[in-house]
Amino acid sequence: MTWYNRQTPKLYHADLGIPQNAQTQHGQMLLDYSQHALDAALDDRYGNIVNLPKSLDTSKAQVIEVEMQGSKTTKVVYRIPYNEEYDLVMVLVPDRRFVKTVWLNKNSDLHNTLDASKYDVPEIPQENEAVASVQPYFSKS
């Protein structure tokens, strides 16, 4: 038996609901990219990702996925416009401003094949609780 009580991480998707206490909005934050993210930018299936953003305004980014351990948000997947055809997806450890990886998605890709079995669903809120109102992503086209 371990001396600590480690909670199993829970994974939430915007289309299924994200808990109200998930911390996803950090304003404008400078980013620190992992070597893996930098390598992924040079080897994306749609071509090289040039000019990775130095900062991210989380209020303008679409939250796609959130991982939480207890009440702590440990990972957030953000999607932002990249160019007329693609969006940039970034996986961040928010409290460290650390970008784990990046990739491009066609901005017309709405992920209609979501496997809900891979995600947790927030508990039904009580009277004074609410589920975060994270809108599903829709492209500009």
N, C-alpha and C positions, 0 to 999 in steps of 0.2 A: 504494500500500500504506500502511496506517495504521501509526502508531508504537506502537499498543497492540493487545493481543489481546482483542477483545471477544467474549465467548461469547454464543451465541444463547440467549435465555431459553427455559426449558422449562416447560410447563404440565402440572400433575398434578391429577387428580380423585380424591376419596376412594374412589369406587366402583372405581377402576382401580389404586389404590395411590399412596401418597405416600412419597418417600424418607425414611429414618430421620433423615437429617441436616437435614431441613426444620425450621426453627425456627418453630413455630406457637404454642407456649405461652409467654406472657409474664406470666402472673399477672393481677392487676388493673391495668389501665392507663387513664389518663385519655385521652380522645379529642379530636382536633382535626378538625373537619369542614370540607371544602372547600366553596366556594360552590356547586359543582355538586351535592354531596350535599344541601346545605340546600334547593336548588331542587328536586331530585328528591323530597325528602320532602314538598314542597307540591304535587307533580304526579304522585303515584303512581296507577296504574290502579285501585287499590282504595280510593283516597281519601287525604286528607292523613295523613302520619305525624306524630303529635304526640308531644311529650316524647321526643325522641331521647335515648338514654342518654348520660350524661356520661362514663361509664367502661364498660369491658368486662372481665369476668372470663373470660379465654380458656380457663380450665380448665372452664368451664361452657358454652362455645360449641361448636357443631358446626363442624368444619373441612370445607368443601365443596371448595375448590380452592386450590392453591398454585402460585405462579409462582416459579421460581428462575433465577438467573443464576450459573452455576457452583455454588458451595456456599452462596451468599447467597440467603436468602428475600426476594424483592422485593415480593410481594403475597400476601395471604391473604384468602379469602372465608369469612366466618363467618356462621353462621345461629343465631339465638337466638329463644326464644319472645317474641312481642310481645303477643298477647292470645289469647282462646279460639279464634279463627278463623285468625289469621295469625302468621307468623314474620317477623322482621326479618332481612334479608340485608344485610351490610355488607362492602364491599371496602376493605381496609386496606393501607397501606404500614406494616408493623409497626414498623420501627426508628424511624419518625417519629410513630407513633400517629396517623397521618393517614388519615381516612376519605375515600376518593375518591368513593364513591357509595353509595346505599342504595335498597332497594326491599322491598316486602312480597311474600311467597309464602303461599298458603294452606297451612296446616300439614298438610293432607291430600295436598299435591302432592309426590310422591316422585320426580319427574323420570324416569319410566320410558323416556323418549325420548332418553336421553343419547347424543350422537354421539361415540363413542370415538375417531374419527379426528382430533378436535381436540386430543387430549391425548397426552402422552408417558406411557410406562409405565416405572416404575423398573426398573433392571437387576436381575436375579436376584441376591439377596444371597449373598455368600461365607460361609464358616463363621462368621466373627466379625462379620458385618454382618446387619442385619435391616431389613425394610420397616416403616415406621411403622404401628402398629395404629390406624388411624382408622376408626371404625365408620361404616357408611352411615347416613344420617339417616332416622329413622322418627318419624312424628308421634306425639303423645300419644294420639290418638284410635284 
